[in-house]
Amino acid sequence: MLVLYMLPMAKGLKHQAFLVLTIILLLINLSEQLQSSQTHTLLRLQLLLNYPEILSSWNSTINFCNAEPTSQVTVVCYEESITQLHIIGKKGTPLLPRNFSMDSFVTTLVKLPDLKVLTLVSLGLWGPLSGKISRLSSLEILNMTQNFLYGTIPHELSSVSSLQTLILDDNMFSGRLPEWLGSFPVLTVLSLRKNLFNGSLPDSFSSLENLRVLALSHNHFYGEVPDFSSLTNLQELDLEDNAFGPRFPQLGNKLVRLVLGKNKFRSGVPSELSSYYQLEWLDLSFNRFVGPFPPSLLSLPSITYLNIADNKFTGMLFENASCNVELEFADLSSNLLTGHLPSCLSDSKGRVFLYARNCLATGKENQHPFSFCRNEALAVGILPHSKNTKPSKVALALGITGGIIGGIVLLGLIFIFVRRLNANKIINKPTTRLIAEKASTGYTSKLLSDARYISQTMKLGALGLPAYRTFSLEELEDATNNFDTTAFMGEGSQGQMYRGRLKDGTFVAIRCLKMKKSHSTQSFMHHVELISKLRYRHLVSALGHCFECYLDDSSLSRMFLIFEYLQVNVATDDATRRSIADPAVQTSCSDQSLKTMMEICVRCLLKNPAERPSVEDVLWNLQFASQIQDAWRGDSQSSEGSPGSPSQLPHLRVSFH
């Protein structure tokens, strides 16, 4: 019975063993087919690469998945599928032959569909990168450095959502970077050094929250750097040798390496930079950075390399300033630093410390005289930070400086207001606060909407002015004979006023404002920019400004505002007044009206506020001038027998010097 029971069981085990054996044979066969297919693909790549020396050992008998890796060639497999392929040629490898096709190469490459890491460095690859590369849908790392690839990055690559590292250094890619490049959800490394890319960076880069390395040096990028303050994982930012600027980029404080050298930054360095405690490498060289240099950068806890050479940094260094003991390189040369060299930089002991071409009190390296740094620092202007800041009380005082300039514009506005208010009304004679001579009253006012009282000299100056610019203190000293008393015009609540003559013969009015030491140039640049934009023919226009700064902390000492110079004198007799008037109004305006207008304008510009007319005085005299003009016009029309429409009269312009 036992034998009969065991016999069927033995037959069942036999069938199971046969089934397992069949499966094993099939897997072996599939594996051999897979290996054969992968081997064929790799050998095809060897052919397309023109049998480079580094692949000379490849042949059809090699089991690539078990081949010994080298520093130049590595094949990694997982479950018999190739997942990593590294081929690194010799640096300087020339272009592949003319019959090479990048499209055919990529078409062959994608026959390894399980590739996750692909490194093809210095192989002489040339041509546009084919969009077929996106068929490697599992790709995580793509490195094609030091080849001759050109054109744009193919849009098809955006579908490879698993991409973590993209390195295309030292090729010939060109064009603007596409917005979709900032859409990779897990991208941690983006390196495009030494290409021909141009344009500004996409704002989408601010969304690469996992980004750790962004290297874009040696391209042709320009413009503002996007706000990277939200990239909390960013550790390396390399933007060297582009045209980024002018403002210092907004960054997170976890940076380890920051390279901004050889760009067009010309702002101050933000104070937050002194809190980048993980920063090891900082390069700000060959820019136009201005303002005080923060000595605390020398003592950052992780700093080992610091380069601020060839900028316009100012400020005073002190001998007892501290340095990080790990600091191996520091280049402070070619700035406007004064004071004494910190003792921690005076004894290098195998380290490299450079500080030539400043104004430091040391004879070890070539230094400029103190006056050089003083003069160079005078005309420095710092761009305002992009964040909104509250205006200071002192800055608001600059608004008052336009009071005199805006006086004539204010009169014009009052003209229009009074005209609209009193049109079609009879004006009764008010109590007399007369500036003009006696004249008959009771006339209606119809002139104000047509009147445009403006100096012809002012008009020509505003229309033909040179571009607004920054003046140096030397220019202003030359123009005023070192601010000689003969050039002094007066002093008021808004500072001293000087008359000067530039080298090109242009006469200018120079207002000197003494500042408190606690205020920086950055506090005033917004107001200076507003003044520089006031280019209107009815205004005395600003020609430029000059900042004089304290050298110890670069705060403002004096501020100079340069305006076009207008000499205003009122004619004393009727003939003279009419002779200097605009020809367009010589025969169409009453002399009494001209006299009234000219005198009220001049009184509005008196230096002593107590001597200036009140608003009531101004309004009354404007009405009075209008009445005189209406009466004079009526008499003229009656005598000619042909009444004219006021709307047809030319705008009145009175020119006086």
Summary of the structure (lengths in Angstrom):
residues: 657
radius of gyration: 39.5
end to end distance: 139.2
largest distance: 153.3
contacts: 2014
relative contact order: 0.06
helix: 33%
strand: 19%
